[in-house]
Amino acid sequence: MEHTNAKLAITELIWNAENQPKPGTPLTFTVTLTNVGDVEFSAECKKISLTVQVNREQLSVIEFDGNLAAGESVTIDSSVWEAVHGNHVVCATLDFAQPCWDNFGTGVIFVKNLRVSDKTLPVPPLAAKVGMNTLTFSDDFTTLDTIDTAATGKLGYKWYPTRPYGATTLKPTDYEITENGLLLKEEENYWNYGLNMMDVVTAAGWGFTHGYMEARFRMPSLRAVEGTKGVPAIWSFPPEKLFSKCRDWVEMDWMEYWGDMYGEDLLYTVTMHHQQFVDPSTPQYVYWANNRSTSHHYGLSDGKWHVMGWLWKKGSLTTYVDGKEIMTQHWSKDDVPTPDAKLNQGDWLKGTFSPIDHQLMPVIINGAFGWPLELDYLNIWQAD
């Protein structure tokens, strides 16, 4: 029997406890294996090895040697792991797959985040209101263990120091854990590109589509070192952009703090950038951004801690600072955005920003040596 069109993929990973289990809870991870091909996967084809790991430690290797019809799924349980306090990364892989761009998005690797603590984080009211009750990413920045400090590109980390387009990898001295959390202070800053949820070289990591993200942070109101190029920033763009595989994409600058770089008023921005190449044979493109009345804001310049939240639903983004709404942007694939967008280059606006609803968005966090960013936590909540 020919099996070239039989393809197995990991389509889900769950555990037998609440979303935020307590330390000491015995957890079994259940992995869903699906035949996403169009013919039967037969046991005669070959045995499949399914590996489950917590952070970088292998928990189970299970062999699957059954039959699966096209579209059919089977669930497989790991051995028991006794939960320990911390913000963890759980990974399942097929046939010991290693992270690389050829494996990205194929289903041979599945990554999920798990928070274990005696104290359960309450669902933020803004998230609960729209049914985003599941904590899918969390980091309290109390340890460097969640950061791939050696730039290995391996699975099991929440943050990676590699940077794209020939830029140098972050050095361990470019960030540190303090009594307040994570201090980002890159010596050589490129395009505000700091620690990323996804490794540039191997594509190991995680990203999200739609959810409520919340972060508590602070930064100095002005640069401490004249000539500092980088600014404190939290932002995202799709992984495919790292290798120039995008023809149509949206960059999301969740927060960029510019201070007095553009005038006396101490400015920060929440900006969506949509770029689209209109002719594959040329570098010409159309480029839109949300308008200044939507993107330009003031009030983070006191050097104090602030909580910023971003509610990203299909067709809209609403941003909050200390619980107060500061902007909302709507979009539709068949209409112009509201409020209107700023057309930087090109001649049409219908569908502006709408590709973001189909993008995976890893988060990038940045601070410069002369303009650092301190993060107390960063959490993401999504619908069940």
Secondary structure, 3 states (H helix, E strand, C coil): CCCCCCCEEEEEEEECCCCCCCCCCEEEEEEEEEECCCCCECCCCCCEEEEEEECCEEEEEEEECCCECCCCEEEEEEEEEECCCEEEEEEEEECCCCCCCCCCCCCCEEEEEEEECCCCCCCCHHHHCCCCCEEEEEECCCCHHHECCCCCCCCCCCEECCCCCCCCCCCHHHEEEECCEEEECECCCCCCCCEECECCCCCCECCECCEEEEEEEECCCCCCCCCCCCCCEEEECCHHHHHCCCCEEEEEEEEEEEECCCCCCCEEEEEEEEEEECCCCCCCEEEEEECHHHHEEECCCCCCCEEEEEEEECCEEEEEECCEEEEEEEEECCEEEECCEEEEECCCCCCCCHHHHHCCECCEEECECCECEEEEEEEEEECC
